Amino acid sequence: QVQLVESGGGLVQAGDSLRLSCAASGDTFSRYAMGWFRQAPGKEREFVAAISRTGVTTNYADSVKGRFAISRDNAKNTLYLQMNSLKPEDTAVYYCAADRQILSFYAGAQSNHYDYWGQGTQVTVSL
């Protein structure tokens, strides 16, 4: 199984940027499609972005398309989420997740497809 640890969250102002990282260990990172999800207080967890095992395919929620970019470095066992033009509505705990995946091009948006989850990192965007 894989262990996931997120980092890079913090308090920023609207319009600022942040880059989240997710360090993976315990298994071969390239076996997993990876995703970012977030959960705001009082709301359901929602999909943010996903990337296939090889990084060829990416998938974004409409709310972040054009502002966020997901990437991965399989040599470093690390997943990234570059977040630009942040808005107060982006405030949430951000989780990375791993999907043990046979298909090299698959990058799913459904949380129940993901097998392993990190503990989360808080992102707070103020006006």
C-alpha positions in Angstrom: 0.0 0.0 0.0 1.0 3.6 -0.4 1.3 6.3 2.3 0.6 9.9 1.3 1.6 13.1 3.1 0.5 16.6 1.9 2.3 19.8 2.4 2.3 23.4 1.2 -1.0 24.7 2.5 -1.4 28.0 4.3 -3.1 31.4 4.6 -3.0 33.6 1.5 -4.9 36.5 0.0 -7.3 36.3 -2.9 -5.3 36.4 -6.2 -2.3 34.7 -4.7 -0.7 31.4 -5.6 0.2 28.2 -3.7 1.7 25.0 -4.6 0.7 21.8 -2.8 2.8 18.7 -2.7 2.0 15.1 -1.9 4.9 12.8 -1.0 4.2 9.1 -1.6 6.0 6.2 -0.1 5.5 2.4 0.5 4.8 1.3 -3.1 5.7 2.1 -6.7 4.3 5.6 -7.3 3.8 5.1 -11.0 1.3 2.3 -10.4 -1.2 4.9 -9.2 -3.4 7.5 -10.8 -3.5 10.4 -8.4 -6.0 13.0 -7.5 -6.6 16.1 -5.4 -9.9 16.6 -3.5 -11.0 19.2 -1.1 -13.5 19.7 1.7 -14.8 23.0 3.0 -16.5 23.3 6.4 -20.0 22.0 6.2 -19.7 20.8 2.6 -19.1 17.4 0.9 -15.7 16.5 -0.3 -15.3 17.4 -3.9 -13.0 16.6 -6.8 -10.4 19.1 -7.8 -8.0 17.5 -10.2 -6.6 14.1 -11.3 -3.6 12.8 -13.3 -2.9 9.5 -14.9 -0.1 7.2 -13.9 2.2 8.5 -16.7 1.0 12.1 -16.4 -0.4 12.1 -20.0 -4.0 12.6 -18.9 -5.3 15.3 -16.6 -8.8 16.0 -15.4 -10.1 19.1 -13.7 -13.2 20.3 -11.9 -14.9 23.2 -13.8 -14.4 25.4 -10.8 -10.6 25.2 -11.0 -10.0 24.8 -14.7 -7.6 27.4 -16.0 -6.4 28.3 -12.5 -5.0 25.1 -11.1 -2.5 22.6 -12.6 -1.8 19.1 -11.5 1.5 17.4 -12.2 3.6 14.6 -10.9 7.2 13.6 -10.8 7.4 9.8 -10.7 11.2 9.9 -10.1 10.5 11.9 -6.9 7.3 10.0 -5.9 5.6 13.4 -5.6 2.3 14.9 -6.8 1.8 18.6 -7.1 -1.1 21.0 -7.4 -0.2 24.5 -8.5 -3.0 26.9 -7.5 -3.1 30.3 -9.1 -5.6 33.2 -8.8 -6.9 31.8 -5.6 -10.4 32.8 -4.5 -12.0 32.7 -1.0 -14.2 29.8 -2.2 -11.1 27.7 -2.7 -10.7 27.6 1.1 -10.8 24.0 2.2 -8.7 21.1 3.4 -7.0 19.6 0.4 -6.4 15.9 0.2 -4.3 13.9 -2.2 -5.5 10.4 -3.1 -4.1 7.3 -4.9 -5.9 5.0 -7.3 -4.2 1.7 -7.9 -4.8 1.7 -11.6 -4.1 -0.7 -14.5 -5.1 1.8 -17.2 -2.1 4.1 -17.8 -4.3 6.9 -19.2 -7.1 7.0 -16.6 -7.5 10.0 -14.3 -10.8 9.6 -12.5 -12.9 12.2 -10.6 -14.9 9.8 -8.4 -13.6 9.6 -4.9 -14.7 6.0 -4.4 -12.2 4.9 -7.0 -9.3 6.1 -4.8 -7.8 3.6 -2.4 -5.5 5.6 -0.3 -5.7 9.1 1.2 -3.5 11.6 2.9 -4.3 13.5 6.1 -4.9 16.8 4.3 -3.5 20.3 4.3 -5.5 23.4 5.0 -5.7 26.2 2.4 -7.3 29.4 3.5 -7.9 32.3 1.1 -8.8 35.7 2.5 -10.3 38.7 0.8 
